[in-house]
């Protein structure tokens, strides 16, 4: 008989390596989309994950075979509820382009934040001076500027489920408008003011979700990569919960699955749809509050599907950078939101 052909599936995606811990629990946005909008707007917003629930809504997706799947039917949908308190705009940061180096920081203009924001918890050494002079300097050199962004601070004190007071800081690009001058005027307008989520996104649109996944610590190859456990007769040698050289095709896999960090990775999920944006948190808070979170007290977002990370984790929503599956004409009609207790009683 001929030799048995050895084969085995690849263990783990090479696109997600190295599987190391995220550098920060607040994910940095590495790429920005080009948005077509008459007015300038922020391209991202920060929210905090509460929990999941479910809704019934009218299916408004375009169906390829309407005779098999009737349109406008009522469907069940799992959803994630995010609490999105208003963000305070702390500073304007400008960039210029240098060939061979890319975007480099040109200058910044900071404003004095209010005391109730408690920004000293995040930036203890912040000293603000000459804001008007720096804004005038930026306006004189707009022909050199290639990109305008703002530094925004979250307000976790306004949420119902977070006990922390320290704001999280993120850098957000300004898109849309007719050019750099239009974006700079918008940046000056929102500097030192609050921006709400309904000024950045609209109901029914698709967004990208960027977050840090739930950490699972140091794990072996069985749990980390799904490698098959070795037969029982291996146990009297060097163990069975490992990669064995006698496993079919394991020598052809490169790199070989190894134990290490599992979870707490920065991940991006593309094209999640916003079903609803509201300001009355009691519309979505179940009886007894969300487990481990509590009551929604500020603006909220209902997102179709799941979101990376555990409850209370910061989640960054960004305008979609990839082509969306379809272009919704508006928000879907939600007929029922489950407000039943999640405590099993």
Steps between C-alpha positions, in 0.01 A plus 500: 500500500614849430584755766202667665457862394529733799294815519367733768333841500692815578483592869429869544501790257833655404320831459448522875859442604674583723237396754625729773324720752366833381724795582205698640143426602400807294553387139675736263342548157766427240305566179235754407239488223420767243148624574287691251308759697405859432574597860811405700453240772695279736579157360486308830338498842569317827244302698493246784361151466204419725364157406306312233126459464267426208246683290236427236516720193369524146756352261585776253798329339487453120446130425636334189213249487188674638281202402695285749560762772209744512603864564370715786455204732555521875828341607686433824834676541764480776629848585762668716419809704776762527490806724644805326519810721595829330870548422689819588734640232829589670733592216558539129800315356625573147732297277718578199630254242872435457609280209664182622364544852123540463289716732685692769353720773489868404360660818223471757251737663360399840212648693443521875263215597234546771579380850220242502675314216792424740747487212787516752437130564604425141751785441639618837743749341257668259561876471297698246620836365482711184210309345394792278858561387545134397167499316610809309833334418318194361271720290801681349657169395199308372672458163763281671256284698397161361278369780300639793401292802364565848582352839178406676437386857223266609289573809458170688351687797182551296445128445289279722726196506856631544649589836814664361547875463812507282411598141635305205673699224476420130615675183228542236541614142266759348361401161252630247458863407647680201862515615749572777358848561150363554626230737704751699198725549305199629787408734502854645123482546506180707822578693413530868148363446323167524416280202219244518482173315204605283723775354745237375283204399143450386259217562512219246855554376792256513804558723826324582551387859852514650559358847725281712369147542441321829827379651542129573859499622773249410347194331626180341469392139179299559297807599704762314504338155259207525769235451369147547601329824738206453383141558496359850808287449706819479417593859770282658763684298503881483132585519214515253388865498773612265610497139639155418753442224307185405180694431414488126648793313599701807855536373373682192324769703702816536511647753424206730226574760654593833358594840479869586274798555135450405258790489550869583578565133408811304247400237284674236159373390374653178153616396287470811166674464364759742134417561413781739650806673318646799537721806258332744689203642192352665372408152765226479589423864355163606333438835764511772756655263761331285694231687830640621428840348181661630278766345555700180495866607624685189483456122495143376558307178336171401738309273401193299702196608779459752794724592852399611589528868326456835249736658622851593774489234552805282397448138594728210246538218637621166343582167536191276828470315389209279212481256177437689276204405226743395395861559206533743246770423432551870475326836311171528166483676548341843178343623624362833799547733546238768492661846463173690732443794840353409548366853321170438203574725 
